[in-house]
């Protein structure tokens, strides 16, 4: 592999102007082959980024797919904790993220020091953490879960097992409601999923009486209560493909609508609106920091790179591997 020029990272990314005469997409394709790189794009990325990715999906699925490839470089078009997870599962690969400032309000809502103190207050509790957490939280976790397998992971544990669930309070309370558990729930939340307006969703339903309302379990309970289907991002996508309805009001980040339209071009998808009446959809400000130009510069200069201490990575990996073992055993 050729030596690459090192550029100073400013504001979280390589802020180097790109020659307006080049075709960025073609250059990305060329660099990807030259460097044996794989590009991952989360469902919440801009549609143009999803279209050039090798794999599009939810965070953990992307990391698992990347780990099975023979790529030398992983470019993770998503947020920081996702790139961390990819590095944990593929420590021998170089993992790049186009913008280090692409964080996550949910992961940020669970600071490691505060959570450590909280955990000490519940010494007889097992910790189950949502994958939307930092590596530091995963290292304090017994089993990681996703919105897809959280129900199954919790149900696999003994009924008398005391559990701390972190960090999302809406997902945790939802799992409590459908399992009959009484988990201690950390009070974290996602800025996207807590901003949906129930009133405006119901107005849309009146205007589209045959529409199905579908919602992510990170949404607040009032939104969940009016939903025809609650599920992970991949579950919502699958539901729109299999359900006979032609119109769907979608209460999750609007980036998923691109895949829904590709899978069911004859159907109509409406992004559920947030409480801010000036906006018609709800976007993750962190996901939208990633751009094609940043991906190009990241591939060209192989920066910014995700770097973590080996000790932290190994501790964090344990909780992820436990989840994968349970999921494999349950066939999910």
N, C-alpha and C positions, 0 to 999 in steps of 0.2 A: 504494500500500500504506500502511496506517495506521501511525503511529508506535507503537512498542511500549514498554511500561514495562520498565525495566531493573531486575533483581533481583540481589542478590549471590549468587554461586554458592558454596555451602558443601559441602565433601566431594565435589565433583565434579558436583553437580547443583543445580537450583533446588528447595530444600527449602521449598516453600510449600504450606500446607495447602489442600486442595481441598474446596469446599463439598460435604458428604455428600449434599446433595439433588439434585445434578446427575448425569446419566448420562454418565460419562466417555467411553464409546465414541461416543455421539451427538455430544458436544462435539468430539471429535477429528475426526469426519467433517465437522462444520461448519467447523472451523478449517482443515482441509485444503483445502476448496473455496475458502474466503475468501482464503487466502494462496497459492493455486496451489502447493501442496506435494505431494510424493510421499513415501510412507513405504515404506522398504525393511526387510525382516526376514530375517535369516539363518535357515537351517534349525535352528540351535541355540537360537533364542529360544523363550520360553514359547508354548504353543499359542494362547492368546488374542491374543498379539501377531501371530503368523503370520496369524491369521484376519482382522485388520483392515488388513493391509499391502496396498499396491498390487502389490508384487512380493515373492516369497519365493524364496530361492535361496542359492547359495554367494556368497562375497564379491565376486569379480571380475565374475561374471555380473550381480550386482545393480548394481555401479558402471557397467557397460556399458549396462544398461537405463536407468538414471537419466540417463545422458548423452544418450540419444536422446529423452528427453521434453522438453516445453516448460515443465517446472516451474521455478519461481523458487527453491524451497526443497527440499532433500533432507533428510529425517529418517532417519538411519541407525540402525536398531535392530540393533546388532551391537557389535563392539569397535572400539577406537580406530584401528588400522591400516586397517581397512575404510573408515571414514569418511575417513581421509586419502586413500586410493586414489580414493574418489568425488570428493573435492575436486580431486585431480590431474587427473582425467579431465573434470571439469566446473568449471573454475576460475571461470567466470562465475556459478555458482550459489552460493547460501548453503547450506552443509552443516552440519547440526546433529547432535549426538549426545546422547541423553538423559542420559548419565552419563559424564563424562570419566574416571572411575576404571575404566571398562570396558576394561581393557587386555587383554593376551594374554601368557601365560607363554612361549609359543614366541617371539614377537617380542622379549620382554624378555630372552630367553636369548642374544640376539645384540646386545650393546651396540655402538654405532657406533665408539667409540674403539678397543675391543678388536678389532673386525673389521677396522678400517683397518690396524692393526698386523699382523694375520694376513694380510691381502691383500698387504702389502708383503713378507712372507716368501715369497710365491709370485708373483713379478713376471711370469712367463710364463704365468700361468693366466687363463682367462676366468672371470668370476663369473656363475653362474646362481643366482638367489635365488628361493626360494619366495615367493609373494605375501604370506604371513604374516610380514611384516617391516615395520619402520618406514620412513618416507620417507627417512631418512638412509641406511639400508642400500640401499634401491632406487636412491638416487643414486650408490652405489658399485658398482652391479650392471650387467652388460652386458645380460643378458636375464632377465626375470622369468619364472616358470613357476607353474602351479597343479598340484594333485595330479591333475587330469584330463589335462593336456597335458605333464607333466614328461617322461614317456617319449619323446614325440614331439619335444619341444624338444631334448633331449639327443641323440637319434638324428639330428637334422637337422645336427648339428655334425660337422666332420671327425673321423675316428677318432683321429687323432694330436693333437687339440686337448686341451690340459691344462685341467682344469676344477676350480674351487672350487664346491662346492654348499653353500648355506646356507639356513636355519639348522637344519633338522630332520634329525637323524642317522638316524632310522628311515626316513624317506622317501628320503633320500640313499642309504643303504645298500641299500634296496629297488631303487631305480633302477639302482644299480651291478650288482645281482644279475641283473636282467632285461635289461640292455643289454650286460653284459660290460665295462663301463667301470671305470676305477679313479679316480674323482673323489676329490679331497680334500674330506672332509665336515666341516663345522663341527659341533661337538658341542652342538647345541641340542635342545630337546624340548618337547612339549606336556604339561602336567600332567594333562590328561584322558586322552590316549591312552597314556601310559606307566603308568597306574594300573590297567589291566585285569588281572584275575587269571586266568592260564591255568588254574590248578587249578579254579576255580569255573566257568569256561566249559566245561571238560571234564565237570564234574559236571552242568551243564545239558544238555550233549549226551547224556549217559547217560540222563537223564530224558526227553529229547525226541529219540529216535534218528533220526527222519526230518528233523530240523531242519537247515537250512543255516546255517553260521557265516559271517558276512560281516564284514569288517574294513577300517578305513581304513589306508592305508599309513603313517600316523604312529604306528601301534601298534608295540610291540616285536616283534622277529622271532619269538619263540615263539608269539605270538598269530597272526601272519601265516601261520606254517607249518601251523596247524590250520584255517585259513580255507578255505572253498569258493570264496570270491570276495574279492579285494582291490581296492578302488577308492575314488575320491573320494566325497564325500557324495552328489553327484548320481548317480554310478555305482551306489552302493549302493541308492539309491532305485529306479533303473531296473531293477536286477537283481531286486528283490523283486516288481516288477510283471510281469516277463517270465518268471521262473523258475516252474516248476510246483509247487515246494514250498509247503506251507501254513504252515510255521513257520520263523522266522528268529531266530537269536541275533545281535544287532547290536552290534558292537564299535566304536562311535563315540559321540559325545555324544548323549544320549537325546532331545534336541529333535527329531531327524529322525524319530522314531517317529510323530509326529503326522502328517506328510505321508505316511508309509508306510501308516498306517491309513486316511487319507482316500483314497489311491489304490487300496488293496486291503483294503476293510473286512471281507472274508471270511477274511483271513489273520491269523495270530497272530505278534506281534512281542515278543521278549524282549530287554530291555536287558542287555547283557553287564555283569556286576558287577565292581566294582573290588576291589582287595586289601583294603580296609577292610570287614570282615565285617558292619558295622552298617548298610551301605547296599546297596540292591538295584540301583542304577543309578549312572551316572557323569555328573555334570553339570559344565559349565564355570561356575565361580563368577563369572567376569567377564561372560559372556553373561547370566547370571541377575540381574545388577544392573539391567537394563532392565525397566521396568514400564509399565503403561498410564498410571499417574498421572504418571510422569516424561515420557512421550511427550506427554501433554496439556500439562504445564507448558512443555516444550521448544517445542512449537508455538505456544503462547500468547505466550510471552515471547521466542521466537527465540534461546534460549540453552540450553546452551553451543554456541558456534560453533567449527568447525574452521578455524584460521587458520595459514597457513604462509608463509614467505618465498617470493616468486615465483621466485627463483633456485633454491631447493631443489626446488620443484615441477617446474620445467622439467627439471632434471637427473634427477629421479626418473621423470618421464614418458617419457624416452627408453627406459629398459629395459622399461617396460610396452608401449610402442608396438612395440618390436622383437618382443616375444612375440606381440602381436596380428597383426603382419605375417606371422610364421612360421606361426601358427595358421591364418590365412586362406589362405596359400599351400598348406598341407597339407590344408585343408578340414576342420579340427577346431574 
